[in-house]
Amino acid sequence: MENKILDSVNDYYTQKIKEHGVTPRGVDWNSIESQELRFRELCSVIEANDGFSVLDFGCGYGAMLDYLAELKKDFHYTGLDISDEMIAQAVKKHAGNQNVSWKTRLNDDELHDYTIASGIFSVRLNAGDDEWKKYITDTLDIINKHSKKGFAFNMLTIYSDKEFMRDYLYYADPAFFFDYCKRNFSKYVALLHDYPLYEFTIIVKK
């Protein structure tokens, strides 16, 4: 069933990047401003200024790389996305960048200091709530396995205004995922739900 989910997500985002190109809408975000606000919250997991490695899990065309490059000095960035089209656009956009890798699959023994996952748990399409929640927890287990110092992810919140909620999107209970991370990954978990978007960010430090 997970392969079916991944195939659907792949098709969805591949179509978005083909329609809108290398723009926030190409990865299904509304604007540069909201995209950068998300990045700010997520990147708070990174405590080092240089000498670290980061895995952008669901990297799209690599907008996170541009954001990090403005804040941090010397780091290695790996962009991971299941969409071949996304990776092709990322490679094209960042041609010549040093200390950068792009891929569509992780090696089993691959480790990074930090992993960041922005927006990968929002678009469930036709998947049911229980099915999608299991997909999320399975993916978080994978992210944890590949992260040495910590990871961060965001999700749409159940506290969104009802009139703006959409059936094909997944709205998560922040308390459930905070508890899941505390019980399974680390004692050091933060839930950020105090910024002006209909979502929350969870930070896990090891």
URWOBEL-V373894 format. One line per field, one symbol per residue. phi: phi as a letter, one per 40 degrees, with the letter a starting at -180 (. if undefined). psi: psi as a letter, one per 30 degrees, with the letter a starting at -180 (. if undefined). burial: + if it has 24 or more other ideal C-beta (glycine too) atoms within 12 Angstrom, else -. Layout:
phi->???
psi->???
burial->???
This chain:
phi->.ccccccccdcccccccccbgcadccbgbcacccccccddcccccccccagbbbbccgcgcgccccccccbbcbabbbcbaccdcccccccccbdgccfbbbabaccdccbbcbbbbbgcbcccfcccdcccccdcccccccddccbcbiaaabacbccccdcbcbccbbbccccccccccccbbacbbbbbbbbcbcabbbbbbb
psi->eeeeeeeeeeeeeeeeeeefaileffghleleeeeeeeeeeefffjflflglkkkjjhfbggeeeeeeffeldjlkkkkkkfjeeeeeeeeeegkfklhkkklfkkkegkklekkkjjgfgejfcgkleeeeeeeeeeeeeeeeegkefllklllkkfglkeffkkeflkjljeeefeeeeeffelfikkjjhglhlhllkkkjk.
burial->----++-+++-+++-++----+-+-++++----+++++++++++++-----+++++++++++++++++---+--+++++++++-+++++++-++-----+++++-+----+++++++++++++++-+----++-+++-++-++++++++++++++++-----------++++-+--++-++---++--+++++---+++++++++-
